[in-house]
Amino acid sequence: MKRQLAMVAVSTVFLGGCAVGPNYKRPQVALPTQFRGAAAGETASLGDTKWQELFSDPDISRVVNLALEKNFDLRIATQRVEEARAQLGITRANQFPFLSAQAGFTGSRGSSLASPLARPGTNLSVAFTNVGSALSWEVDLWGRLRRLTESARAQYLASEEGKRAVRVSLVADVMTAYLQLLERDLELEISRRTSGVANQSIQLVELRRGRGAASGLDVRQAEQLRYSAEAAVAAIERDIAQTENALSLLEGDAPAVQQRGRKLEEIALPTALPAGAPATMLARRPDIRQAEANLMAANAQIGAARALYFPQISLSAFAGGQSKRLLDIATAPARVYSVAPSAVQTIFNAGQVRSQVRFTEAQQRELLVNYQRTIYTALREISDSLVGADRTRAQREQQESLVKTLADTVRLSELRYRGGLDSFLQVLDAQRNLFSAELGLAQLRLQERLTVVQLYRALGGGWV
């Protein structure tokens, strides 16, 4: 008998180590040897840089730290991690026996009609008290519960990666908003300076008109630039306030004025923008890791669904004492125990289990495609950022040359106007072209820095 029990125990342990369903293997995804637009043979990556060192600006570090401390989205993501951790604990607990204390009282009185053999005067009342411990356990021979725990663990990991993804996006969004604020400040400075130049031009034309050297048309033409510049000032001031409000929300605070430090053109760019090897992207980008964790969870769900083809074996037991009177339960109870193993095998369920298996398999295939799409989307984002950084720098250099040329054009046209060689229309055209070019240069300086932020986000940096 002992030998048979030992064999049963060994068999149970052996079967308990098996789990139906496919074991997870990372899918093979074809990756290029290097990112498009990257220099050949790069090993270092901008994504390994700490976000504090990306621009090395104390004011950027200050606003990012505020956001990391108080941002609402990041705090929500933190609680989702806690939810997933708790859900893992709930699911994992089902693998173990549940032990509970039970107490109950039963009282009944039978009818003499139901007991025709009872003698007259027989007491047909029954009352007793039970106190004891109950055990229930689903024996996980086919690994259904272990697969569910595996799935819950993968979902917990996915929530952790989701939190990292929120952190990466938050660092990039705060840097973007702060740099946009500095660019609006630069545009405001240009517009106010242009408005001052326009006022000086109006004074000059009024003076020449008083001397008979200019007409009323010249005055109206001179006023056009002032009105355009002042309209731009109003629009930029509106954008500044709205950008400050957006940055305040990212910081988890009410709308308020944002402190500035250095000007936009004083924010130094990194000397190099290495992208590294594409293979390292799989381990660094949190959205790719999150997609893989979701794929792992779906893969485990297939095993849990297939386990329903097999009998579900459970064990329940009770041990305790029983007495007719409540006070006797602690002194002289009658011992009571029961053991009730059971196995349930579905014979007909109209194909429900088969449909459940097909459903989980379809989910796994969907998440596999999503995993592949996430990887190739990351490749595109990195390549776009690399190409954008290179071409934006070239465009900014040409725009700087254009601004210098237009500034000289304004100077020459003003000299010709003062000498009576040209009408004021020539001066106005040159001033408007310079105003537009200076605003374009400010936007390109912003875009050049934003391509660095975009590349940093695309490489998965920002959470180190």
MIFI-652481 format. One record per residue (C-alpha): x, y, z. Coordinates in pm, whole numbers, plus 50000, padded with zeros to 5 digits. Layout:
N
       u       v       w
       X       Y       Z
...
This chain:
464
       u       v       w
   50000   50000   50000
   50277   50242   50092
   50454   50160   49770
   50143   50241   49568
   50096   50573   49748
   50457   50662   49678
   50414   50584   49310
   50100   50799   49297
   50286   51087   49465
   50579   51061   49224
   50342   51048   48927
   50158   51355   49052
   50482   51551   49088
   50597   51440   48743
   50270   51534   48577
   50264   51859   48771
   50583   51958   48592
   50416   51927   48250
   50213   52198   48086
   50027   52166   47759
   50056   52435   47497
   50350   52593   47314
   50648   52727   47507
   50739   53081   47412
   51022   53143   47169
   51117   53492   47055
   51010   53534   46690
   51285   53585   46437
   51255   53928   46277
   51486   54027   45992
   51679   54338   46091
   51910   54548   45874
   52278   54562   45964
   52250   54937   46025
   51987   55207   46032
   51919   55393   45712
   52089   55730   45738
   52337   55616   46004
   52712   55608   45963
   52862   55264   45898
   53022   55079   46185
   52858   55273   46470
   52862   55093   46804
   52769   55371   47047
   52413   55497   47063
   52256   55827   47161
   51991   55622   47341
   52248   55523   47605
   52297   55887   47701
   52125   56004   48018
   51856   56257   47943
   52027   56510   48172
   52328   56505   47939
   52138   56539   47612
   52146   56920   47614
   52321   56975   47949
   52087   57262   48028
   51989   57314   48395
   51649   57460   48311
   51556   57166   48088
   51665   56931   48367
   51453   57125   48614
   51129   57104   48415
   51185   56737   48328
   51245   56648   48694
   50924   56827   48791
   50732   56630   48531
   50885   56296   48636
   50780   56369   48992
   50424   56493   48939
   50304   56406   48588
   49956   56254   48589
   50012   56002   48309
   50324   55865   48478
   50141   55834   48810
   49856   55651   48638
   50107   55415   48471
   50261   55346   48813
   49924   55240   48951
   49863   55018   48650
   50185   54839   48735
   50055   54788   49089
   49728   54657   48947
   49911   54407   48726
   50130   54297   49018
   49823   54236   49233
   49651   54050   48947
   49957   53825   48920
   49925   53746   49290
   49556   53664   49249
   49619   53432   48955
   49925   53265   49108
   49736   53186   49430
   49509   52945   49240
   49802   52702   49203
   49811   52637   49577
   49566   52464   49816
   49312   52689   49988
   49266   52620   50361
   48978   52775   50551
   48815   52745   50893
   48450   52647   50898
   48187   52647   51166
   47821   52564   51130
   47510   52469   51317
   47243   52233   51180
   46900   52189   51334
   46607   51992   51192
   46293   51811   51299
   46158   51530   51091
   45791   51442   51040
   45648   51110   51163
   45496   51073   50820
   45845   51066   50675
   45948   50806   50935
   45663   50555   50953
   45875   50308   51149
   45939   50553   51432
   45760   50467   51755
   45514   50716   51898
   45689   50974   52117
   46021   50936   51941
   46215   51262   51932
   46273   51334   51567
   46466   51659   51628
   46832   51668   51534
   47076   51946   51619
   47457   51947   51601
   47751   52184   51561
   48047   52141   51324
   48384   52313   51363
   48687   52231   51156
   48916   52312   50865
   48838   52269   50497
   49087   52227   50217
   49026   52271   49845
   49284   52228   49571
   49276   52200   49195
   49556   51961   49100
   49721   52130   48804
   49823   51816   48614
   49794   51976   48269
   49943   52312   48358
   49632   52523   48306
   49688   52728   48621
   50060   52755   48554
   49990   52886   48205
   49748   53142   48346
   50015   53250   48595
   50266   53272   48312
   50025   53493   48120
   49964   53717   48423
   50338   53748   48482
   50388   53855   48119
   50109   54110   48151
   50278   54245   48462
   50602   54282   48266
   50406   54453   47988
   50274   54706   48239
   50630   54774   48358
   50737   54838   47999
   50430   55052   47949
   50539   55267   48240
   50886   55300   48085
   50726   55397   47754
   50527   55670   47930
   50850   55791   48093
   51034   55802   47759
   50750   55996   47597
   50723   56228   47896
   51092   56323   47885
   51065   56391   47511
   50735   56581   47541
   50865   56808   47817
   51184   56883   47624
   50978   56952   47311
   50740   57187   47492
   51024   57377   47661
   51217   57417   47336
   50900   57531   47160
   50857   57791   47433
   51208   57921   47372
   51139   57934   46998
   50822   58136   47056
   51027   58374   47268
   51270   58414   46979
   50986   58478   46734
   50843   58737   46975
   51179   58912   46992
   51204   58917   46610
   50848   59047   46570
   50895   59325   46826
   51225   59426   46665
   51059   59431   46324
   50776   59641   46465
   51036   59889   46592
   51203   59899   46252
   50865   59960   46090
   50798   60252   46323
   51135   60402   46232
   51049   60360   45864
   50717   60534   45915
   50890   60826   46085
   51135   60850   45795
   50859   60845   45533
   50654   61103   45724
   50960   61327   45737
   51021   61289   45362
   50652   61348   45293
   50670   61672   45487
   50952   61779   45260
   50764   61676   44948
   50995   61380   44872
   50737   61106   44954
   50369   61047   44894
   50080   60924   45106
   50119   60585   44932
   50466   60554   45081
   50322   60616   45427
   50056   60348   45382
   50315   60102   45252
   50536   60170   45555
   50243   60103   45788
   50188   59754   45639
   50500   59608   45798
   50414   59752   46139
   50064   59606   46134
   50197   59267   46017
   50460   59263   46291
   50214   59368   46562
   49964   59102   46449
   50245   58846   46471
   50326   58969   46824
   49967   58907   46935
   49961   58558   46779
   50296   58463   46932
   50196   58588   47277
   49888   58367   47251
   50105   58067   47154
   50345   58138   47442
   50065   58134   47699
   49916   57813   47557
   50257   57644   47544
   50320   57744   47907
   49983   57595   48000
   50066   57270   47820
   50403   57252   47994
   50236   57315   48331
   50002   57021   48270
   50296   56797   48185
   50446   56904   48519
   50124   56805   48696
   50048   57164   48792
   49794   57438   48725
   49862   57680   48435
   50141   57919   48529
   50423   58125   48384
   50730   57913   48305
   51078   58027   48399
   51335   58040   48119
   51710   58029   48121
   51925   58036   47810
   51787   58138   47471
   51710   57881   47203
   52025   57948   47001
   52232   57908   47319
   52111   57550   47375
   52405   57347   47247
   52341   57049   47021
   52519   56714   47074
   52837   56690   46873
   52737   56353   46728
   52414   56157   46684
   52513   55788   46674
   52227   55541   46643
   52410   55217   46728
   52317   54873   46599
   51954   54784   46520
   51975   54471   46735
   52024   54679   47050
   51694   54854   46977
   51503   54537   47073
   51638   54554   47426
   51614   54932   47468
   51278   55043   47329
   51004   54984   47588
   50724   54966   47332
   50897   54672   47160
   50949   54499   47494
   50589   54567   47587
   50468   54418   47258
   50680   54109   47321
   50545   54073   47675
   50189   54089   47541
   50285   53821   47287
   50420   53602   47568
   50094   53644   47760
   49887   53543   47457
   50113   53243   47396
   50053   53121   47753
   49678   53164   47710
   49687   52902   47432
   49818   52643   47680
   49552   52737   47935
   49281   52692   47670
   49418   52357   47547
   49429   52226   47904
   49048   52237   47908
   49049   51934   47675
   49168   51726   47971
   48993   51637   48298
   49000   51895   48575
   49108   51717   48892
   49036   51869   49230
   49062   51762   49592
   48849   51877   49882
   48879   51768   50243
   48733   51851   50583
   48854   51765   50932
   48709   51882   51259
   48474   51806   51545
   48101   51764   51588
   47880   51778   51897
   47514   51804   51979
   47563   52094   52213
   47769   52401   52130
   47957   52402   52459
   48068   52042   52412
   48250   52122   52091
   48559   52235   52286
   48560   51949   52540
   48440   51625   52391
   48371   51661   52021
   48319   51370   51786
   48583   51363   51518
   48468   51421   51165
   48668   51408   50846
   48604   51367   50477
   48812   51346   50162
   48651   51400   49824
   48875   51386   49517
   48693   51453   49190
   48759   51468   48821
   48542   51647   48566
   48570   51573   48197
   48354   51758   47951
   48180   51529   47704
   47980   51777   47502
   47997   52156   47508
   47901   52242   47149
   48265   52309   47052
   48321   52572   47319
   48670   52453   47414
   48775   52423   47049
   48651   52776   46983
   48836   52901   47290
   49160   52747   47162
   49108   52902   46819
   49037   53237   46982
   49362   53234   47182
   49560   53119   46878
   49415   53405   46670
   49502   53651   46947
   49858   53519   46953
   49893   53559   46576
   49751   53914   46596
   50000   54012   46868
   50281   53852   46668
   50199   54081   46375
   50177   54373   46617
   50522   54284   46754
   50668   54281   46404
   50495   54608   46315
   50630   54772   46631
   50985   54677   46536
   50960   54808   46181
   50784   55122   46301
   51080   55181   46531
   51320   55133   46240
   51130   55393   46041
   51119   55642   46329
   51494   55614   46384
   51570   55648   46013
   51334   55947   45982
   51507   56114   46277
   51854   56054   46137
   51764   56189   45795
   51575   56477   45954
   51869   56576   46174
   52111   56578   45880
   51890   56762   45632
   51752   57009   45886
   52106   57111   45975
   52182   57173   45607
   51858   57367   45566
   51932   57580   45872
   52277   57668   45736
   52126   57783   45407
   51859   57981   45591
   52126   58162   45790
   52293   58263   45464
   51957   58381   45333
   51898   58597   45642
   52240   58760   45602
   52171   58833   45236
   51827   58978   45308
   51964   59193   45591
   52214   59340   45346
   51934   59384   45091
   51734   59587   45345
   52035   59806   45414
   52099   59873   45044
   51733   59936   44962
   51707   60189   45245
   52015   60371   45112
   51865   60383   44761
   51534   60509   44900
   51706   60782   45103
   51895   60882   44788
   51570   60899   44589
   51668   60617   44351
   51386   60371   44445
   51034   60388   44586
   50955   60273   44937
   50799   59957   44792
   51148   59817   44740
   51229   59880   45107
   50901   59724   45218
   50957   59409   45013
   51308   59369   45154
   51190   59421   45513
   50901   59175   45476
   51129   58914   45321
   51378   58958   45606
   51102   58930   45867
   50973   58608   45713
   51325   58463   45677
   51413   58539   46040
   51097   58365   46159
   51184   58070   45934
   51534   58056   46079
   51394   58049   46433
   51169   57760   46338
   51457   57569   46179
   51670   57617   46491
   51385   57468   46690
   51339   57182   46442
   51710   57104   46452
   51690   57051   46828
   51362   56866   46806
   51515   56611   46566
   51765   56532   46842
   51478   56478   47086
   51291   56267   46831
   51596   56050   46766
   51652   56012   47139
   51290   55899   47187
   51304   55669   46883
   51615   55496   47023
   51437   55435   47355
   51639   55681   47561
   51512   55885   47851
   51448   55632   48127
   51806   55552   48227
